[in-house]
Amino acid sequence: MEAFPVLRARLLERYLAREFAKLLLFCLAAFLSIFLVVDFFERIDRLVSAGLGVGGFVHYSLLKTPFALSQVLAPAVLLSAILAFGLLARFHEIMAIRTSGLDILRLLRPVLLLVCLVALAGLALNLYLVPWSRSRLSIFWETQVEKKPPRSLVSLEHFWYKGDRAIYNIVLFKKDSQTLEGVRVYLFDSQFRLTALITAKQACWQGNSWRFRDGFLQTFEKGAPKVWVHFEERDFALTEKPQDFTSLERKVEEMDFRELWHYTKRLERDGYKATLYQVEIQTRFSLALVPFNLAMLGLGLALRRGSLYLPALVAVGLGLMFIYWLVFGLSVSLGQAGRWPVLWSVWWPHGLFALLGGGLLSRASR
């Protein structure tokens, strides 16, 4: 006879998870469609004037989809939690579960597991797929809409670059041939004292070193010039590679986690302030908690005892989500400005709303 309550609980778990999953898919599809349609009609004049056909419109929409999905994932989880369990409470199904002696929170385990899977999917989106799609979307917009040449054909001109114990003054960097034109390299020791100056007409990347052509090498000892040598060709094993100069024009939102991590470490190695990029890395990880926190908020609101009015519940839930994003955005801004420590500025809003959602959800079982 003891098997019947266990079987009943498992059936109810599957039923609750199924109802939540159906509404989650519906909310995702609805929000995603609204996002893409609004964005498309905001840009349709530019797309049409660029002479793009149906294929171009579809290509643009597909590249926009990962970013749109990352934006609507959390609101969809919140709304589906409120609607699914609000409707169950409205038709007294939650009351029937409680009066049968079952713990409603234990029955929510499959639902919360499903939310965890959604959060992991959102993490993968933020770390890899969204940066990849935004990078391809930028290239598509520049080449197909604005009719600019591809980035691989655009060269960097007249810039300075601080590397690992080296400062570069480059007239032109040709990305397609990985060639530096009109280059000067100032080399320093660990005490930041000038040890050598390389001046060359051209430098080409040869796989693991730079080959300088038609240049001069001047060495220094205790800050004073020592030797001045002319060379036709000479290889120098410098730390910087062509990818380091290419990444100068990469936007933060277009870098995936691996690229952003290495770029941040290189900035720290070269003595640059990398707070902005450290905050970006932590933010991408922390955003995975948002669907879970909003799910707990939604469940806590929908499962509370007393009369329920679904439109009011939805309004309260969306209001809490707005406050969540407002607090998080303000905190991240303070972290980017260096006013607050990076970890604190990124993670404390999630901890606060996790406590709020957990408190609301724990009261639902009383």
N, C-alpha and C positions, 0 to 999 in steps of 0.2 A: 504493500500500500504506500510505502514511502517513496516509491518511484514516481507516483503520479504528480506530486508537487514539483519534483525536478523536471519532469517532462513538460508540465504546464509552464514552468518558468522559461524553459528553452523555447517553447513555442511563442511565448510572449516576447522574448528577446528578438527572435527572428521577425516577428510581426512589427515591433517598434522600429527595428533597423530598416526593414523594407519600406515602411511608410516614410521614414526620414530620407532614405536614399532616393525614393521617387520624387519627393519635393525638392531635394538638393539638385538633382539633374534638371528638373523643370526650372528652378531659379537660376541655375548656371546658364542654361540655354537662353532664358529670357534676358538676363542681364548682359550676357555676351552679345546677343543680337542687338540690343539697344545701344550698347557701347559702339559696336562696329558701324551701325547705321548712322548714328549721330556723327561719328568721326568721318565717315565717308562723305556725308552731305556737307560737312564743314570744308572739305577739301576737293569736292567734285569739280569746282570751277578750274582749279589748278590742274587736276588730272585730265579734264576734257581739253583744256587749252594746250596741254602737252601732246595731244594727239594719241593718247593711249586707248587701245581697244578694250574689249571685254576681258581678254587675257591679262592685260595690265591691271585692270581693276581687281581681278581675282588675285593676282600676284600681290598687290598691295594689301588686300584684306588678309591674306594668309600670313604675310609677314607681321601684320599688326595683331594677329590673334593671340600669340603668347603673352604679349604685354597686356592686352585687354583681359585675358583670363586671369593674370596675376592680380589685376585691379578688382575684379568682381568676385574672386574666390571667397574672400572673407565675408562680404555682405550676403552672398548666397548662403553660406553656412548659417549665419545669424538668422536670416529670414526663414530658412527651411526648418530650423530648430523651433522657432516661435510658432510657425504655422502648423507643423506636424503635431507637436504636443499640445499646442493651444486648441487645435480641432479635437484631439482626443479628449482633452479636459472638458471642452464645451459639450461633448456628447456623453460625458460622465464615464468614459472608459478608464480614465486615470483613477477616478473614485472607486470603480469596480476593482481595479488592481489593488488599491490600498486596502479595501475592505476584505479582500481575500487573504490578507496577511502577508503579501509579498512586498519586499523592499523595492521601491521604484528605482532607487539609485543603482541597485545591483542589476536591474533589468536594462539599465542604460549602457552597460559595458560594451556591447557590440556597436552601439551608436558612437560612443566615444572612440572606439577603435577605428571606426570608419572616418571619424574626424581626424584622427592621427594620420591616417593614410592620405587624407586630403592635405594635411599640413606638410607631409613629406613631399607630396607632389608640388606644392607651392614652393618648398625649399629648392627643389630641383629646377623649377621655373626661374626663381630669382638668381640662382647661382650660375646657371648655364644657358638655358633656352632663351630667356628674355634678353640677356646681353647679345647673344648670337643673332636673334631676330632683329634687334634694334640696330645692330651694326649693318646687317644686310638691308634693312629698311632705309637707313641713311644713305647707303650707296645707291639703292634704287631711286630714292628721291633726287639725289644729286645728279645722277646720270640720265634717268628717264624723264624726270619732270623739269628739273632746272637746266638740263642739257649741259652739265659740266663734264669735263674729262674724268675718267676713273681716277681714284685716289692713287693707284699704283703708278700713274703717269705724272702725278703732280709732285714736284720737288720742293724741299724746304730750302729757303734762301736766307742768308745773312743772319745767323743765330749763334748764340753762345750755349754751351752745354757743359755742366759740371759733372764729371765722372768720378771714378775711383782714383783719388789722388791725381786727377788730371782735369784740366779745363780746356775745352775745345772752342776755337773760333773758326766757323765754317762759312764760306761764301755760298756754297751750293751743295746739297746732298741729293744725288740722283738715286731714287729708290729702285728703279727698274734694273740698274746696273750695279747697285750697291757701291757707289763711288762718291768720294768726297772731293770737291773742287775748291782750291784756294784755302787750304787748311793750316791752322796753327794749333799745336798741342803743347800746353804748358804742363810739365810733370813735376810733382811735389813729393817730398818724403813724408814720413808719419808726423813730423812737426810742422807740416805745411810750409816747408822751405823749398824754394824753386831749385830743382836739380837739373832740369834739361828743358830745352825748347826745340820742338820739331816744326819746321816750316817747309811746306811742300806745295807744288802746283797741283798735285793729285794724289789720292790715296784710294786703293781698290782693295776690297775684301777678298782674301784668298783662301777661305775655308776656316782657318783658325788664327789668322793674323792679318794685319793691314800691311799692304805693300805700298810704300811711299815712293813717288817718282819726282825727280828733278827738285831736290830740296836741300835743306841745310839742317844740321844737328849742332846745337850749341849746348854744352854742358856747363854747370855752375858748381862752385864749391864755396860754401858759406855765403851764398848770395852773390858772389863775384863771378863774372864770366871766366871760363877756363879754356875750353877748346871749341873751335868753330870748324866744322867739317862739311864739305859739300859732297853730295852723293847723287848718282843717277837713279838707282833703285835700291831700296833697303826695306827689309821686313821688320816690323815692330809688333811685339806681342802685347797689345793693350787689352785692358779688361773689357772695354766697350765694344759692342758688336753692332752691325747694321740695324738689328731689331730695336736696339736702345734708341736710336734716332727716329726710327719709324714710329715708335709708340708715342712720340711727342705730341702727335696730332690725334691720338685716340682719346675719345671721350670716356669718362668714368663709367657711364651707364652702358657702354659698348664693350666693356671688358668682362670676361667671365671670371669666376673665382680664382682660377689658377693664374691668369694674367694679372689680375688685380693684386694678388698676394705677392707675386714676384716684383711687380712694379713698386709696391709699398716697401718691400725689403730693400730694393735698390735705392729708393729715395732716402731711407734711413741710413743706408751704408754711405751714401754720398753726402750726408749731413743736411739734407732738406727736411723740412717739417712735413710729416706725412699724416697729420691728424685727420684731414678730410678723407683720406683713403682708408684709414683705420676705422673711422666711423662707418664708412660705406660697407666694409666687410662685416662688421658686427651687425649692421642694420639688416643686411641680407639674411643673415642667420636668424636674427630675432624675429623677423616677419613671419617665420614659420609658426610662431606661437599665437599669432593673431587669430587664425581660424579656430584654434582650440579654445582660446579665451572667450571669443564671441559665442562659440557654441555653448559654453558653460553659462554665459550671461543669458542667452536665449532660452536655454532649458530651465534655468532658475526662474526666469520671468513666467514661462508658460506653465510650470508645474507648481507655482505657488497656490496656496489654498485660497478659497474665496471665489467670488464671481469674476468671470473673465470677459473682457471686451477686446476682441482680437485687434481691431484697428488701433486701440489705445496701446496694446502691448507692442505692436509693430512700431508705433511712434516712439515709445519709450526706448525700445531696443535700438532703433536708428539714432535716437538722440544720444544714447550711451556710446554707440560706435563713433559718432561725430566727436564727442568729448575725448574718446580714446585716441583718435587720430590727431586731434588738436594738441593734447598733452604730449603725445609721442613726437609730433613734428616740432613743437617748441623745445622739447628736451634734446632732440637730435641737433637742432640749430645751435643750442648752447654748447653742445659737445663739439660741433664743427668749428665754432668760434674759439674753442679752447677754454671756455669758462668752466665747464664741468669735465671730470674725467670721462674718457671714452666709454668704458664699460658701464659706468653709472648712468650716463646720459642716454644710452641705448636700451638698457635692460630694465631700469626701474619702472617705467610705465607698464611694461608687460607684467611685471611682478604685482604691481598695484591692482590691475584689472583681473589678474588671475585670482587674487585674494577676494576681490569683489564677486567674481563669477562663482568661485568655490563657496563663498558664504551664502549667496542666493540659492545655489544648488543644494547645499546641506540643509537649509531650512525647508526645502521641498519635501524632505522625508519625515519631517516631524509632524 
